[in-house]
Amino acid sequence: MRCAQSAKPILFMLGQIGRMRHHCVREMVGPLGLFRGQQCILLAIADSEGATQSELAAAIPIRPATMTHALQRLERAGLIERRNDPDDQRISRVYLNEAGRQLLCPLRQTVDALHERALQGFTPEETRTLRGYLERICDNLSEQRDDKE
């Protein structure tokens, strides 16, 4: 007796989409001199100039230790700067410098192009519906993870 082959599980498909996105992002941000993942951090800094690295890590979200390493790399690349908080010298705040600001326009264009490519053929209503479904999946998985922590 053969088992009926079912459609691919949704989480498997989401994993495939993640891998394809990973490849596309690497191809698209490489010419800008960036590594995959740095685009998210630069855009988060642009949206929250002067945020702390823990605030940035929570916004993306990534682990604080990963954010520390990524910020060091961006600082060495000459794209960001960290400054001490004037009210609390133990806190450092992150800012784009001029070179980082110059990357924002081409970076946003690259991100927008990937977004448009991924959602090609979707109506605005379908896009909103898809976003709602994905948010529910994310919430479901986050609740499960939170229960274990």
Disulfide bonds with the S-S distance in Angstrom:
none
